[in-house]
Amino acid sequence: MPQKITPYKDSQLGKKEQVTHMFDTISKNYDGLNRVISFGIDIKWRKKVVDILKKEQPQSILDIATGTGDLAIALVKTGAKKIVGLDISPGMLAVGKEKVSHKKLDGTIEMVVGDSERLTFEDNSFDAVTVSFGVRNFETLTTGMAEILRVLKPNGTLVVLETSVPTRTPYKQGYNFYTKNILPLIGKLFSKDNSAYGYLSESASVFPHGENFNNILREIGFIDVTNKPQTFGVASIYIAKKG
């Protein structure tokens, strides 16, 4: 199982409560900082998630850890009639709701506060579930993934976009330098929360990416599990099915 990394080392709160507080704190700056930190490549990665699901023609999608709703909004292009964006942070959702309303998508996208490890939806509720840069924030990874499997319809599709660590030289060395030195510095300069971007880079470094995450999905019960490394391996798109 992945090492448990938390945003605030001295806090007595559990990881879930700490993550909620962290994202509430950085919610106003999150979108802009993400564009700077990823050089805008995260937009391209989300487009690939949308392209994957377009082929499946889902009518209902649950976007877990939706944050400010970037992926939920992009998923409208799949043709889905119902998209639910769920996040544990009310602050992030507030920003997301403004974006959804601005784009006049309220009839398609519903933004709700919720816990990924205690989903309130019935079994077999959604044709597809997506998670973009969120699974590494789950307090108990296997619990969250098992909940996703539960709410997926039979033959439903899971697509996870998550950071990973390059394994080839010189990308590995460049990635390590950037995440340990540059990313936290950018976070400190532009965010009110000095711990947030240090946590985000540290949690990415210990996440069981690649075949390790594939195996976790298989153990939980997903089938047809594959992963597609992105941009020299700094992110991966995982695709799996419910049997």
Wavefront OBJ file of the C-alpha trace (Angstrom):
o trace
v 0.000 0.000 0.000
v 1.185 3.571 -0.617
v 2.900 5.485 2.133
v 0.459 7.867 3.810
v 1.550 11.453 3.127
v -0.413 14.330 4.667
v -0.373 18.081 3.910
v 0.347 19.232 7.466
v 2.924 17.199 9.359
v 2.072 18.618 12.802
v -1.708 18.407 12.480
v -3.741 16.007 14.617
v -6.426 15.812 11.929
v -6.760 12.793 9.648
v -5.612 12.947 6.051
v -9.150 13.492 4.761
v -9.722 16.549 6.945
v -6.284 17.942 6.125
v -6.829 17.539 2.373
v -10.217 19.253 2.643
v -8.689 22.222 4.482
v -5.770 22.434 2.060
v -7.951 22.549 -1.059
v -10.383 25.001 0.552
v -7.392 27.270 1.224
v -5.884 27.147 -2.279
v -9.155 26.948 -4.248
v -9.076 30.530 -5.569
v -5.535 30.143 -6.946
v -5.725 26.491 -7.963
v -6.578 26.812 -11.665
v -3.995 29.491 -12.406
v -1.265 27.713 -10.488
v -2.046 24.430 -12.239
v -1.574 26.048 -15.640
v 1.791 27.481 -14.537
v 3.040 24.316 -12.826
v 2.105 21.954 -15.673
v 2.925 24.443 -18.447
v -0.681 23.968 -19.565
v -0.125 20.317 -20.507
v -2.827 19.196 -18.039
v -5.413 20.535 -20.514
v -4.083 18.162 -23.176
v -4.190 15.216 -20.749
v -7.829 15.893 -19.867
v -8.699 16.057 -23.558
v -7.290 12.541 -23.935
v -9.551 11.339 -21.099
v -12.527 12.831 -22.939
v -11.472 11.183 -26.209
v -11.248 7.787 -24.493
v -14.772 8.078 -23.080
v -16.296 9.471 -26.273
v -15.886 6.023 -27.804
v -17.859 4.498 -24.909
v -20.803 6.913 -25.363
v -21.660 7.080 -21.639
v -24.993 8.595 -20.654
v -23.986 9.187 -17.023
v -20.557 10.054 -15.619
v -19.327 10.546 -12.054
v -16.229 12.766 -11.861
v -14.665 12.142 -8.453
v -12.309 14.735 -6.933
v -13.715 17.117 -9.528
v -12.081 20.122 -7.838
v -12.967 23.240 -9.787
v -14.700 21.178 -12.457
v -12.242 21.304 -15.370
v -12.693 17.647 -16.300
v -16.439 17.598 -15.588
v -16.895 20.524 -17.984
v -14.689 18.897 -20.629
v -16.676 15.643 -20.325
v -19.733 17.372 -21.784
v -18.104 16.653 -25.157
v -18.679 12.914 -24.593
v -22.390 13.525 -25.110
v -23.301 12.352 -21.601
v -26.701 13.585 -20.425
v -25.781 13.569 -16.731
v -22.414 14.452 -15.196
v -21.935 14.592 -11.430
v -18.827 16.365 -10.156
v -18.045 15.272 -6.598
v -15.436 16.735 -4.278
v -14.689 16.820 -0.572
v -13.732 20.525 -0.671
v -16.607 23.052 -0.627
v -14.127 25.769 -1.590
v -13.072 24.021 -4.787
v -16.690 23.217 -5.646
v -17.715 26.851 -5.209
v -15.216 27.841 -7.904
v -16.401 24.954 -10.058
v -20.063 25.898 -9.730
v -19.292 29.407 -10.964
v -17.557 27.970 -14.028
v -20.446 25.585 -14.743
v -22.995 28.392 -14.447
v -20.902 30.712 -16.609
v -20.890 28.080 -19.358
v -24.650 27.485 -18.872
v -24.111 23.800 -18.156
v -26.217 23.585 -14.978
v -28.691 21.306 -16.741
v -25.987 18.720 -17.460
v -23.454 19.060 -14.625
v -24.318 18.771 -10.941
v -21.593 19.685 -8.453
v -21.911 17.972 -5.064
v -19.923 17.758 -1.834
v -19.060 14.151 -1.100
v -16.536 11.650 0.205
v -15.002 9.380 -2.426
v -14.696 6.612 0.140
v -18.355 6.814 1.199
v -20.299 7.434 -1.992
v -24.017 7.961 -1.454
v -25.026 6.614 -4.871
v -26.687 3.253 -5.383
v -24.872 0.267 -6.871
v -24.537 0.297 -10.667
v -25.403 4.000 -11.028
v -22.943 5.324 -13.637
v -21.743 4.321 -17.092
v -18.342 5.858 -16.381
v -16.310 7.198 -13.469
v -13.357 9.555 -13.838
v -10.766 10.789 -11.359
v -8.295 13.495 -12.352
v -5.332 14.053 -10.011
v -7.361 12.834 -7.063
v -6.728 9.193 -6.217
v -3.462 9.962 -4.433
v -5.476 12.127 -2.022
v -7.720 9.230 -0.957
v -7.184 8.424 2.711
v -7.527 4.695 1.983
v -6.879 4.030 -1.690
v -8.426 0.553 -1.835
v -11.629 1.741 -0.127
v -12.068 4.555 -2.638
v -11.436 2.301 -5.633
v -13.829 -0.352 -4.301
v -16.527 2.316 -3.962
v -15.948 3.334 -7.574
v -16.340 -0.284 -8.679
v -19.593 -0.505 -6.720
v -21.259 2.520 -8.341
v -20.134 1.641 -11.872
v -22.630 -0.189 -14.039
v -21.602 -3.602 -15.414
v -19.236 -3.027 -18.364
v -18.803 0.555 -17.116
v -15.489 2.331 -17.599
v -13.096 3.875 -15.093
v -10.565 6.421 -16.352
v -7.990 7.804 -13.914
v -5.563 10.612 -14.771
v -2.810 10.827 -12.196
v 0.740 12.031 -11.833
v 3.509 9.449 -12.037
v 7.292 9.424 -11.869
v 9.420 9.054 -15.031
v 11.779 6.081 -14.946
v 14.094 6.961 -17.835
v 17.125 9.256 -17.802
v 17.207 12.278 -18.066
v 13.472 12.728 -17.480
v 13.626 11.123 -14.034
v 16.340 13.488 -12.809
v 14.624 16.527 -14.317
v 11.292 15.565 -12.778
v 12.817 15.028 -9.325
v 14.557 18.414 -9.404
v 11.426 20.215 -10.574
v 9.030 18.631 -8.063
v 11.372 18.938 -5.072
v 12.672 22.452 -5.724
v 10.668 24.434 -8.272
v 7.081 23.291 -7.647
v 7.039 24.013 -3.873
v 8.711 27.386 -4.541
v 5.991 28.364 -7.021
v 3.383 27.266 -4.496
v 4.927 29.397 -1.761
v 5.111 32.448 -4.016
v 1.538 32.323 -5.250
v -0.452 30.411 -2.629
v -1.553 31.302 0.896
v -0.778 27.736 1.954
v 2.958 27.046 2.064
v 2.453 23.331 2.705
v 0.055 22.596 -0.145
v 2.346 22.285 -3.140
v 5.037 20.536 -1.160
v 2.402 17.954 -0.237
v 1.185 17.618 -3.826
v 4.681 16.844 -5.111
v 5.517 14.537 -2.205
v 2.267 12.579 -2.509
v 2.889 12.121 -6.235
v 6.363 10.715 -5.576
v 5.083 7.877 -3.344
v 1.931 7.026 -5.294
v 1.986 3.433 -6.670
v 1.940 4.414 -10.334
v 2.141 2.257 -13.437
v 1.837 -1.497 -13.053
v 1.652 -1.174 -9.259
v -1.605 0.788 -9.546
v -2.825 -1.555 -12.292
v -2.397 -4.475 -9.880
v -4.349 -2.690 -7.152
v -7.228 -2.189 -9.591
v -7.125 -5.861 -10.584
v -7.113 -7.002 -6.949
v -10.218 -4.904 -6.256
v -12.036 -6.528 -9.179
v -11.523 -4.336 -12.231
v -10.812 -6.050 -15.542
v -9.137 -5.037 -18.814
v -6.779 -2.761 -16.875
v -4.305 -0.731 -18.922
v -2.285 2.447 -18.456
v -0.953 5.003 -20.906
v 2.074 7.078 -19.754
v 1.891 10.747 -20.761
v 4.618 13.327 -21.493
v 7.781 11.316 -20.709
v 5.964 9.544 -17.859
v 5.127 12.538 -15.651
v 1.455 11.460 -15.726
v -0.496 8.332 -16.619
v -4.009 7.595 -17.832
v -5.410 4.359 -16.393
v -8.379 2.623 -18.020
v -10.326 -0.237 -16.486
v -13.688 -1.949 -16.779
v -16.252 -3.395 -14.428
v -17.001 -6.992 -15.397
l 1 2 3 4 5 6 7 8 9 10 11 12 13 14 15 16 17 18 19 20 21 22 23 24 25 26 27 28 29 30 31 32 33 34 35 36 37 38 39 40 41 42 43 44 45 46 47 48 49 50 51 52 53 54 55 56 57 58 59 60 61 62 63 64 65 66 67 68 69 70 71 72 73 74 75 76 77 78 79 80 81 82 83 84 85 86 87 88 89 90 91 92 93 94 95 96 97 98 99 100 101 102 103 104 105 106 107 108 109 110 111 112 113 114 115 116 117 118 119 120 121 122 123 124 125 126 127 128 129 130 131 132 133 134 135 136 137 138 139 140 141 142 143 144 145 146 147 148 149 150 151 152 153 154 155 156 157 158 159 160 161 162 163 164 165 166 167 168 169 170 171 172 173 174 175 176 177 178 179 180 181 182 183 184 185 186 187 188 189 190 191 192 193 194 195 196 197 198 199 200 201 202 203 204 205 206 207 208 209 210 211 212 213 214 215 216 217 218 219 220 221 222 223 224 225 226 227 228 229 230 231 232 233 234 235 236 237 238 239 240 241 242 243
